[in-house]
Amino acid sequence: MILAPAKVNLFLHVGPPRADGRHPLDSLVVFAGPEAADQLILSTAETFELQVSGRTAEAAGSTADNLVTRAAMALQAASGKPITITARLDKRLPVAAGIGGGSADAGAILRALADQSGLDECSLLEIAATLGGDVPAAMLNRPCQMRGDGDRVSVVDGLPALNAVLVNCGAPCPTGPVFRLYDEHVGLGPLVEIDPPIGLHASDLMNWLGAETRNDLEAPATALVPEIGETLDALRELDGARLVRMSGSGATCFALFESGENAQAAALALEQTRPSWWVRATKLGTGA
């Protein structure tokens, strides 16, 4: 079994749009543990086939357009070697939720087939970049700094693991309108890239994140989808929550805690008051 863990943007800074309409980004991303991950099971077959099941399988769309299929076909074309497996994907993560669920799946299949393909990491990252902005980081599955269009990815060593609760309220939050509202209502200065401090304890890293960073898309996303504001408020009310923020372009939000016990207790309390929400306590850092 291969796990495809959720990606969380600890911060996301957005620059003004370029002539092509795309925005330069600067983001520190980390990955969840097995509690917040899709699952892939591979078995030998004569040709490639993808089978999708799980709670969010229908929302993930057709298997032909699934990022797992696209990743496998891109790997096959680049390596010249047939991909002869059946991939059974159990979708457990919310879809289009700011935590890179589809990208996580694509990154997982690229990792799983790396040895079989005979391609080196640089070649695999080039393939990943053609599949989407989050896929290179998802393939690495380690704390990363993502810059540019997500194509400038560098591993960040020396970050402590962070105890967290991830929450998705189930409200759709399309990325395009969030960026458009951001462009219309936010005074956009030049993007200044920021490097995270290395070697801090978790508590100090949380202090730095709260004082020096932000998610620039949180305000426009909340304006478009008020349920995100409700989610953030519910997280702020949890005992021990140190930092509360939205991930990506929404709608998944997270709270950071001093200990795993605090995170587990907070998740249980939230599940009892919001039974329809997707709630997971996990550790953020290198992925499961």
Rosetta silent file (secondary structure, phi, psi, omega in degrees, C-alpha in Angstrom):
SEQUENCE: MILAPAKVNLFLHVGPPRADGRHPLDSLVVFAGPEAADQLILSTAETFELQVSGRTAEAAGSTADNLVTRAAMALQAASGKPITITARLDKRLPVAAGIGGGSADAGAILRALADQSGLDECSLLEIAATLGGDVPAAMLNRPCQMRGDGDRVSVVDGLPALNAVLVNCGAPCPTGPVFRLYDEHVGLGPLVEIDPPIGLHASDLMNWLGAETRNDLEAPATALVPEIGETLDALRELDGARLVRMSGSGATCFALFESGENAQAAALALEQTRPSWWVRATKLGTGA
SCORE:     score description
SCORE:     0.000 S_00000001
   1 L     0.000  136.469  178.052    0.000    0.000    0.000 S_00000001
   2 E  -115.582  131.408  179.084    1.240    3.491   -0.885 S_00000001
   3 E   -94.965  142.516  178.611   -0.047    6.533    0.981 S_00000001
   4 E  -121.179   87.553 -170.480   -0.774    9.848   -0.756 S_00000001
   5 E   -78.412  155.594  176.372   -0.904   12.382    2.096 S_00000001
   6 L   -62.347  143.287  171.929   -2.546   15.774    2.158 S_00000001
   7 E   -95.797  138.808  177.129   -0.411   18.831    1.435 S_00000001
   8 E  -125.612  128.365  174.001   -0.734   21.806    3.777 S_00000001
   9 E   -85.370  105.460  176.721    0.458   25.329    2.954 S_00000001
  10 E   -64.665  -36.019  165.962    1.850   26.664    6.224 S_00000001
  11 E  -144.628  157.351  179.917    2.001   30.010    4.447 S_00000001
  12 E  -146.013  106.706  178.081    1.077   31.168    0.959 S_00000001
  13 E  -104.657  135.603 -172.177    2.235   34.540   -0.352 S_00000001
  14 E  -121.299  131.630  176.881    0.912   35.660   -3.736 S_00000001
  15 L   -95.054  174.598 -179.757    2.421   38.202   -6.113 S_00000001
  16 L   -67.601  150.871 -178.317    0.711   40.336   -8.777 S_00000001
  17 L   -65.109  144.723  175.218   -0.373   38.543  -11.955 S_00000001
  18 L   -83.563 -176.748 -179.590    2.053   38.407  -14.855 S_00000001
  19 L   -61.065  -29.572  179.830    1.179   39.102  -18.470 S_00000001
  20 L   -83.858    2.331  177.607   -0.021   35.497  -18.841 S_00000001
  21 L    87.481   -9.136 -179.341   -2.423   35.994  -15.928 S_00000001
  22 L   -86.549  155.186 -175.928   -0.600   33.590  -13.619 S_00000001
  23 L  -108.464  133.487  169.369    0.607   34.593  -10.170 S_00000001
  24 L   -70.937  143.128 -175.682    4.073   33.997   -8.709 S_00000001
  25 E  -126.632  156.966  169.817    3.823   32.231   -5.371 S_00000001
  26 E  -138.666  119.268 -173.352    5.962   31.643   -2.322 S_00000001
  27 E  -149.240  140.377  171.430    4.797   28.872   -0.009 S_00000001
  28 E  -100.706  117.633 -176.487    6.118   26.517    2.639 S_00000001
  29 E  -116.081  144.404  176.405    4.352   23.184    2.279 S_00000001
  30 E  -133.563  170.899 -173.470    4.345   20.141    4.540 S_00000001
  31 E  -127.492  151.420 -173.365    2.559   16.804    4.369 S_00000001
  32 L   -85.023  170.783  174.866    0.213   14.934    6.667 S_00000001
  33 L   -84.662 -171.979 -174.929    0.436   11.554    8.311 S_00000001
  34 H   -64.344  -18.005 -179.887   -1.591    8.434    7.433 S_00000001
  35 H   -67.108  -24.330 -176.495   -4.715    9.863    9.096 S_00000001
  36 H  -128.749   73.023 -175.708   -5.089   12.335    6.219 S_00000001
  37 E  -154.059  145.438  164.256   -4.095   10.439    3.099 S_00000001
  38 E   -76.889  166.070 -179.726   -5.493    8.648    0.076 S_00000001
  39 E  -128.118  137.985  176.501   -4.344    5.061   -0.428 S_00000001
  40 E  -120.577  131.640  173.191   -2.970    3.304   -3.519 S_00000001
  41 E  -120.731  124.898 -177.153   -2.634   -0.453   -3.897 S_00000001
  42 E  -108.347  140.572  174.526   -0.716   -1.705   -6.943 S_00000001
  43 E  -139.995  154.327 -177.273   -0.856   -5.160   -8.482 S_00000001
  44 E   -68.485  140.634  179.366    0.693   -6.659  -11.612 S_00000001
  45 L  -148.878  177.572  179.329   -1.413   -6.572  -14.788 S_00000001
  46 L   -82.715  -31.823  176.508   -1.004   -6.772  -18.547 S_00000001
  47 L  -138.740  177.230  178.473   -1.696   -3.054  -19.097 S_00000001
  48 L   -80.222  136.567  173.891   -2.319   -0.029  -16.908 S_00000001
  49 E  -144.669  139.077  175.654   -5.723    0.265  -15.259 S_00000001
  50 E  -113.439  130.571  173.670   -6.996    2.610  -12.565 S_00000001
  51 E  -120.409  131.052 -175.185   -9.841    1.693  -10.233 S_00000001
  52 E  -121.163  131.694  174.953  -11.187    4.351   -7.865 S_00000001
  53 E  -140.027 -178.291  177.198  -13.309    3.846   -4.763 S_00000001
  54 E   109.450  173.338 -170.943  -13.833    5.608   -1.453 S_00000001
  55 L   -64.817  -27.938 -179.426  -15.885    8.408    0.055 S_00000001
  56 L  -114.933   22.136 -177.549  -14.781   11.061   -2.462 S_00000001
  57 L   -62.214  -43.258 -177.182  -14.391    8.817   -5.516 S_00000001
  58 H   -63.793  -40.386 -179.995  -17.326   10.338   -7.407 S_00000001
  59 H   -68.916  -19.747 -178.675  -16.046   13.870   -6.911 S_00000001
  60 H   -74.854  -11.407  175.332  -12.626   12.816   -8.242 S_00000001
  61 L    86.688 -167.884 -174.223  -14.050   12.482  -11.771 S_00000001
  62 L   -73.341  151.929  178.870  -13.390    9.933  -14.507 S_00000001
  63 L   -67.057  -29.414 -178.443  -10.482    7.512  -14.322 S_00000001
  64 L   -65.471  -33.264 -177.572   -9.316    8.593  -17.799 S_00000001
  65 L  -100.497    1.773 -178.821   -8.721   12.161  -16.616 S_00000001
  66 L   -65.878  144.090 -178.288   -7.510   11.231  -13.135 S_00000001
  67 H   -63.637  -25.451  175.501   -4.035   12.515  -12.302 S_00000001
  68 H   -64.909  -46.113  177.598   -2.916    8.978  -11.461 S_00000001
  69 H   -62.394  -45.621 -179.087   -3.704    7.862  -15.016 S_00000001
  70 H   -63.002  -38.646  178.347   -2.083   10.958  -16.486 S_00000001
  71 H   -66.070  -43.530 -179.982    1.029   10.454  -14.360 S_00000001
  72 H   -63.865  -41.753 -179.719    1.336    6.793  -15.335 S_00000001
  73 H   -68.819  -36.957  177.069    0.925    7.567  -19.032 S_00000001
  74 H   -66.496  -38.052  178.280    3.457   10.402  -18.853 S_00000001
  75 H   -66.689  -40.608  178.453    5.896    8.088  -17.101 S_00000001
  76 H   -62.587  -43.374 -179.119    5.346    5.419  -19.732 S_00000001
  77 H   -66.845  -40.381 -177.036    5.979    7.880  -22.557 S_00000001
  78 H   -72.693  -35.006 -176.256    9.121    9.312  -20.961 S_00000001
  79 H   -89.539  -22.361 -174.774   10.661    5.968  -20.019 S_00000001
  80 L    73.599   11.432 -179.377    9.598    3.980  -23.065 S_00000001
  81 L  -113.168  133.510 -179.837    8.606    1.163  -20.720 S_00000001
  82 L   -66.945  141.386  175.478    5.003   -0.082  -20.464 S_00000001
  83 L   -93.140  105.229 -172.829    3.266    0.463  -17.137 S_00000001
  84 L  -110.774   71.697  179.443    1.752   -2.946  -16.444 S_00000001
  85 E  -141.798  157.816  162.835   -0.147   -2.497  -13.195 S_00000001
  86 E  -104.519  125.621  178.988   -3.628   -2.133  -11.797 S_00000001
  87 E  -107.254  119.029  177.521   -3.784    0.797   -9.410 S_00000001
  88 E  -102.923  112.392 -175.625   -6.585    0.731   -6.858 S_00000001
  89 E  -103.739  120.632  175.581   -7.087    4.224   -5.463 S_00000001
  90 E  -100.587  105.719 -176.728   -9.063    4.670   -2.248 S_00000001
  91 E   -82.473  114.899 -179.485  -10.090    8.352   -2.158 S_00000001
  92 L  -118.513  -21.268 -179.149  -10.287    9.571    1.413 S_00000001
  93 L   -84.680  147.541  171.515   -9.236   13.218    1.098 S_00000001
  94 L   -58.540  147.730 -177.033  -11.666   15.986    0.176 S_00000001
  95 L   -97.679  143.639 -179.986  -11.454   16.920   -3.510 S_00000001
  96 L    50.761   53.235 -169.837  -10.562   20.438   -4.738 S_00000001
  97 L  -125.879   13.791  177.451  -10.001   21.440   -1.129 S_00000001
  98 L    80.885    9.372  179.461   -6.634   23.220   -1.009 S_00000001
  99 L  -122.841   15.976  170.175   -4.714   20.143    0.195 S_00000001
 100 L    62.163   41.057 -177.287   -3.623   18.733   -3.162 S_00000001
 101 H   -58.967  -50.555  178.545   -5.523   15.446   -3.068 S_00000001
 102 H   -64.821  -39.512  177.495   -5.187   14.698   -6.773 S_00000001
 103 H   -63.978  -38.841  177.127   -1.605   15.935   -6.781 S_00000001
 104 H   -60.404  -41.171  179.181   -0.845   13.669   -3.819 S_00000001
 105 H   -64.139  -43.693  179.041   -2.167   10.693   -5.787 S_00000001
 106 H   -64.699  -42.884  178.188   -0.045   11.596   -8.824 S_00000001
 107 H   -62.159  -37.025 -179.578    3.030   12.093   -6.665 S_00000001
 108 H   -66.917  -41.357 -179.367    2.466    8.728   -5.002 S_00000001
 109 H   -69.559  -34.890  176.739    2.256    6.814   -8.285 S_00000001
 110 H   -65.401  -41.833  176.721    5.409    8.532   -9.552 S_00000001
 111 H   -62.690  -42.734 -175.337    7.264    7.543   -6.371 S_00000001
 112 H   -65.678  -33.150 -174.726    5.938    4.008   -6.566 S_00000001
 113 L  -102.112    7.266 -175.906    7.010    3.493  -10.181 S_00000001
 114 H   -58.551  -49.641 -177.964   10.311    5.392  -10.034 S_00000001
 115 H   -64.580  -42.317 -179.412   12.522    2.292   -9.867 S_00000001
 116 H   -62.696  -34.820 -177.250   10.529    0.468  -12.540 S_00000001
 117 H   -74.435  -27.503 -176.384   10.788    3.435  -14.903 S_00000001
 118 L    77.894    6.605 -178.789   14.552    3.750  -14.566 S_00000001
 119 L   -89.004  147.586  177.906   14.257    7.567  -14.523 S_00000001
 120 L   -82.765  172.919 -174.895   16.216    9.718  -12.107 S_00000001
 121 H   -61.953  -37.843  179.853   14.624   12.203   -9.700 S_00000001
 122 H   -60.797  -43.811  178.855   15.286   15.181  -11.983 S_00000001
 123 H   -65.789  -39.536  178.985   13.396   13.498  -14.843 S_00000001
 124 H   -65.192  -38.098  177.874   10.558   12.534  -12.530 S_00000001
 125 H   -66.855  -34.927  176.226   10.253   16.115  -11.297 S_00000001
 126 H   -63.579  -41.765  175.914   10.060   17.326  -14.894 S_00000001
 127 H   -63.268  -45.947 -178.401    7.171   14.927  -15.508 S_00000001
 128 H   -57.906  -39.982 -177.869    5.516   15.998  -12.261 S_00000001
 129 H   -64.216  -27.172  178.516    5.677   19.673  -13.249 S_00000001
 130 H   -75.330  -13.198 -174.048    3.648   18.960  -16.410 S_00000001
 131 H   -96.009  -17.464 -179.588    0.837   17.515  -14.296 S_00000001
 132 L   153.330  157.492 -173.291    0.180   20.476  -11.977 S_00000001
 133 L   -63.353  -29.329 -177.848    1.779   22.993   -9.659 S_00000001
 134 L   -90.314  -11.335 -170.826    1.537   20.834   -6.522 S_00000001
 135 H   -68.392  -41.108  178.162    2.696   17.544   -8.073 S_00000001
 136 H   -57.496  -46.404  178.342    6.495   18.055   -7.821 S_00000001
 137 H   -64.047  -40.105  179.680    6.280   18.745   -4.080 S_00000001
 138 H   -63.763  -35.221  178.023    3.802   15.887   -3.647 S_00000001
 139 H   -66.578  -41.766  178.039    6.204   13.535   -5.389 S_00000001
 140 H   -67.174  -36.463  173.582    9.023   14.559   -3.049 S_00000001
 141 L    60.407   35.183  179.216    6.623   14.168   -0.096 S_00000001
 142 L  -137.924  160.342  176.447    8.869   16.234    2.189 S_00000001
 143 L   -53.305  130.477 -173.888    8.719   19.794    3.539 S_00000001
 144 E  -139.128  151.688  165.602    9.318   22.051    0.543 S_00000001
 145 E   -97.655  124.079  178.881    9.497   25.655   -0.480 S_00000001
 146 E  -109.386  126.243 -178.443    7.351   26.153   -3.588 S_00000001
 147 E  -136.273  173.930 -175.214    8.008   29.215   -5.709 S_00000001
 148 E    66.530 -130.426  175.073    7.252   30.524   -9.176 S_00000001
 149 L   -91.814   16.037 -170.695    4.290   28.561  -10.536 S_00000001
 150 L    96.421   -3.166 -177.514    5.126   25.739   -8.135 S_00000001
 151 L   -83.209  -20.861  176.700    7.857   24.639  -10.532 S_00000001
 152 E   -94.525   95.513 -174.111   10.686   25.930   -8.313 S_00000001
 153 E  -117.503  127.798  176.787   10.622   23.348   -5.564 S_00000001
 154 E  -132.617  134.339  179.035   13.344   22.909   -2.977 S_00000001
 155 E   -68.310  137.335  178.165   13.351   20.517   -0.036 S_00000001
 156 L  -110.385  107.293  177.056   13.514   22.240    3.355 S_00000001
 157 L   -90.843  157.381  173.949   15.378   20.162    5.923 S_00000001
 158 L    90.211    8.231  175.509   15.459   20.910    9.625 S_00000001
 159 L   -86.485  138.546  175.151   11.779   21.752   10.199 S_00000001
 160 L   -74.681  153.218  172.083   10.165   20.213   13.287 S_00000001
 161 L   -68.301  146.456 -176.894    7.025   18.134   12.924 S_00000001
 162 E  -120.164  132.239  176.134    3.881   20.066   13.818 S_00000001
 163 E   -80.565  132.256 -171.559    0.794   18.700   15.560 S_00000001
 164 E  -145.806  158.984  165.986   -2.312   19.747   13.677 S_00000001
 165 E  -119.989  124.536  176.258   -6.021   19.362   13.135 S_00000001
 166 E  -101.204  138.952 -176.971   -7.193   19.564    9.520 S_00000001
 167 E  -139.206  132.986  170.086  -10.813   20.492    8.825 S_00000001
 168 E  -128.452  125.331 -175.063  -12.904   20.711    5.686 S_00000001
 169 L   -83.134   -7.118  177.595  -16.497   21.884    6.021 S_00000001
 170 L    94.094   -2.153 -179.848  -17.541   20.443    2.651 S_00000001
 171 L   -81.472  134.234  176.413  -18.183   23.766    0.903 S_00000001
 172 L   -69.286  143.962 -179.005  -16.803   24.031   -2.655 S_00000001
 173 L  -141.665   85.519 -177.098  -14.206   26.759   -3.150 S_00000001
 174 L   -66.096  137.029 -172.863  -13.139   27.144   -6.804 S_00000001
 175 H   -66.889  -43.844 -175.967   -9.617   28.491   -7.208 S_00000001
 176 H   -54.370  -53.748  179.190  -10.204   30.814  -10.180 S_00000001
 177 H   -61.089  -31.763  178.603  -12.766   33.112   -8.504 S_00000001
 178 H   -63.773  -46.486  179.008  -10.591   33.294   -5.367 S_00000001
 179 H   -65.020  -39.089 -179.157   -7.634   34.617   -7.367 S_00000001
 180 H   -64.542  -42.070  178.283   -9.845   37.042   -9.303 S_00000001
 181 H   -66.299  -37.248  176.212  -11.287   38.493   -6.115 S_00000001
 182 H   -60.147  -44.603 -179.868   -7.788   38.762   -4.674 S_00000001
 183 H   -63.574  -35.567 -174.620   -6.668   40.731   -7.741 S_00000001
 184 H   -76.842  -31.462 -167.210   -9.663   43.067   -7.528 S_00000001
 185 H  -119.417   -3.654 -178.257   -9.571   43.965   -3.855 S_00000001
 186 L  -114.188  132.062  175.387   -6.019   43.585   -2.598 S_00000001
 187 L   -72.343  109.893 -171.974   -3.256   46.118   -3.242 S_00000001
 188 L   -93.518  111.850  170.440   -0.627   43.927   -4.831 S_00000001
 189 L   -93.682  178.688  179.005    2.989   44.876   -4.288 S_00000001
 190 L   -64.263  146.149  179.242    5.947   42.870   -5.564 S_00000001
 191 L   -75.150  124.925  175.873    6.324   39.397   -4.114 S_00000001
 192 L  -108.028  113.800 -178.130    9.179   39.221   -1.609 S_00000001
 193 L   -72.640  145.002 -175.436   10.281   35.635   -1.061 S_00000001
 194 L  -130.288  134.247  179.071   10.932   34.607    2.524 S_00000001
 195 L   -95.460  134.406  177.975   13.024   31.700    3.803 S_00000001
 196 L   -71.330  145.646  175.700   11.794   29.766    6.845 S_00000001
 197 L   -70.497  141.226 -177.196   14.135   29.648    9.830 S_00000001
 198 L  -106.001  144.737  174.862   15.779   26.269   10.276 S_00000001
 199 L    88.690    6.376  178.256   16.443   24.465   13.544 S_00000001
 200 L   -78.170  153.149  166.891   13.638   26.024   15.592 S_00000001
 201 L   -70.842  160.769 -175.859   11.546   24.091   18.053 S_00000001
 202 H   -56.575  -41.607 -178.632    7.927   23.622   16.999 S_00000001
 203 H   -62.031  -41.592  179.806    6.692   26.335   19.370 S_00000001
 204 H   -69.437  -36.142  177.151    9.144   28.873   17.958 S_00000001
 205 H   -64.243  -40.492  177.665    8.267   27.929   14.389 S_00000001
 206 H   -63.407  -39.787  176.639    4.587   28.513   15.142 S_00000001
 207 H   -60.862  -44.435 -179.972    5.459   31.920   16.597 S_00000001
 208 H   -63.552  -44.428  179.427    7.418   32.800   13.443 S_00000001
 209 H   -59.053  -43.846 -178.424    4.615   31.645   11.156 S_00000001
 210 H   -68.066  -33.555 -175.022    2.077   33.742   13.026 S_00000001
 211 H   -87.363  -32.435 -168.326    4.243   36.866   13.100 S_00000001
 212 H  -113.817   -8.980 -172.483    5.906   36.816    9.676 S_00000001
 213 L  -133.790  174.424 -176.855    3.641   34.910    7.288 S_00000001
 214 L  -163.943  175.605  165.886    0.061   34.627    6.086 S_00000001
 215 E  -113.767  108.749 -175.975   -2.165   33.046    3.464 S_00000001
 216 L   -65.416  -18.697 -178.155   -2.936   35.825    0.995 S_00000001
 217 L   -92.809   -3.547 -175.953   -5.918   33.923   -0.389 S_00000001
 218 H   -64.206  -45.560 -178.017   -7.657   33.446    2.954 S_00000001
 219 H   -64.338  -50.106  178.371   -9.567   36.761    2.920 S_00000001
 220 H   -64.391  -35.815  178.862  -10.936   36.481   -0.645 S_00000001
 221 H   -65.240  -40.298  179.130  -11.791   32.821   -0.156 S_00000001
 222 H   -66.982  -35.538  177.469  -13.670   33.628    3.042 S_00000001
 223 H   -65.511  -37.896  179.717  -15.538   36.429    1.286 S_00000001
 224 H   -77.701  -35.612 -175.672  -16.632   34.026   -1.464 S_00000001
 225 L  -127.431   89.567 -175.749  -17.319   31.067    0.836 S_00000001
 226 H   -58.099  -22.898  179.081  -18.484   32.256    4.282 S_00000001
 227 H   -61.399  -26.242  177.022  -18.311   28.665    5.560 S_00000001
 228 H   -65.542  -42.220  175.717  -14.519   29.031    5.545 S_00000001
 229 H   -60.119  -39.698  177.393  -14.820   31.852    8.074 S_00000001
 230 H   -62.852  -40.461  178.989  -17.054   29.625   10.169 S_00000001
 231 H   -64.340  -45.676  179.435  -14.438   26.874    9.998 S_00000001
 232 H   -61.694  -41.693  178.923  -11.636   29.234   11.041 S_00000001
 233 H   -62.748  -41.963  179.682  -13.718   30.535   13.947 S_00000001
 234 H   -63.829  -37.907  178.351  -14.462   26.982   15.126 S_00000001
 235 H   -68.567  -38.725 -179.831  -10.756   26.138   15.050 S_00000001
 236 H   -64.418  -26.004 -179.208   -9.825   29.285   16.989 S_00000001
 237 L   -81.239   -8.087 -178.312  -12.221   28.226   19.742 S_00000001
 238 L   -73.626  137.984  178.901  -10.448   24.886   20.274 S_00000001
 239 L   -61.164  127.183  174.510   -8.441   24.585   23.478 S_00000001
 240 L    88.516   -0.836 -179.740   -4.739   24.907   22.789 S_00000001
 241 L   -66.138  121.759 -176.660   -4.954   26.100   19.177 S_00000001
 242 L   -94.780  -41.582 -179.753   -1.756   28.093   18.540 S_00000001
 243 E  -140.441  130.752 -179.849   -2.090   29.061   14.876 S_00000001
 244 E  -122.983  132.684 -174.715   -5.205   28.850   12.701 S_00000001
 245 E  -160.060  160.356  172.540   -5.066   29.300    8.940 S_00000001
 246 E   -88.650  149.256  175.981   -6.518   28.202    5.610 S_00000001
 247 L  -101.697  138.042  176.509   -4.490   25.928    3.319 S_00000001
 248 L    58.529 -137.427  177.461   -3.999   26.740   -0.360 S_00000001
 249 L   -97.046   12.017  175.786   -6.984   28.422   -1.961 S_00000001
 250 L    94.029  169.064   10.435   -9.401   26.666    0.435 S_00000001
 251 L  -104.117    5.457  179.713  -11.585   25.388    1.802 S_00000001
 252 L   -70.876  136.968  178.954   -9.530   23.142    4.114 S_00000001
 253 E  -123.776  164.564 -178.863   -8.248   24.903    7.234 S_00000001
 254 E  -143.660  155.913  171.326   -5.868   23.844    9.969 S_00000001
 255 E  -127.218  140.293  178.570   -4.925   24.561   13.560 S_00000001
 256 E  -104.430  144.968 -174.704   -1.504   23.881   15.071 S_00000001
 257 E  -132.719  159.917  179.210   -1.026   22.608   18.637 S_00000001
 258 L   -68.543  -36.060 -174.499    1.803   22.108   21.102 S_00000001
 259 L  -135.713  159.165  175.655    1.213   18.367   21.496 S_00000001
 260 H   -65.134  -33.552  178.693   -0.380   15.451   19.724 S_00000001
 261 H   -64.351  -41.578  177.769   -2.611   14.883   22.748 S_00000001
 262 H   -62.923  -41.405 -179.973   -3.958   18.435   22.467 S_00000001
 263 H   -65.502  -43.485  179.765   -4.619   17.951   18.748 S_00000001
 264 H   -62.283  -43.190  179.695   -6.399   14.635   19.293 S_00000001
 265 H   -64.968  -40.377  179.922   -8.610   16.101   22.022 S_00000001
 266 H   -65.995  -40.946  179.042   -9.444   19.121   19.883 S_00000001
 267 H   -63.432  -41.952  178.789  -10.337   16.953   16.890 S_00000001
 268 H   -62.577  -42.868  178.943  -12.628   14.813   19.026 S_00000001
 269 H   -62.450  -40.506 -178.689  -14.369   17.885   20.414 S_00000001
 270 H   -71.099  -37.461  177.702  -14.886   19.292   16.925 S_00000001
 271 H   -61.519  -32.998 -178.834  -16.188   15.994   15.542 S_00000001
 272 H   -73.469  -33.658 -178.994  -18.834   15.981   18.255 S_00000001
 273 H   -91.745  -22.238 -178.441  -20.080   19.493   17.477 S_00000001
 274 L  -130.807   67.940 -173.466  -19.620   19.338   13.666 S_00000001
 275 L   -64.761  -19.275 -179.521  -20.313   15.715   12.693 S_00000001
 276 L   -85.750   -9.707 -178.693  -20.721   16.547    8.994 S_00000001
 277 L   -84.342  151.770  171.943  -17.229   18.061    8.712 S_00000001
 278 E   -85.402  117.263 -174.533  -14.095   16.168    7.654 S_00000001
 279 E  -130.937  128.682  178.667  -11.794   16.399   10.700 S_00000001
 280 E  -140.609  127.786  167.704   -8.377   14.769   11.124 S_00000001
 281 E   -88.667  135.502 -175.939   -5.702   15.107   13.805 S_00000001
 282 E  -158.976  176.767  170.630   -2.265   14.443   12.352 S_00000001
 283 E  -108.556  139.337  179.369    1.404   15.429   12.309 S_00000001
 284 E  -107.654  131.880  179.523    2.671   17.709    9.554 S_00000001
 285 E   169.669 -124.690  169.791    6.138   17.327    8.118 S_00000001
 286 L   -70.070  138.533 -173.859    7.423   14.536    5.897 S_00000001
 287 L   -69.911  161.983  178.757    4.444   12.702    4.456 S_00000001
 288 L   -58.421    0.000    0.000    3.196    9.308    5.496 S_00000001
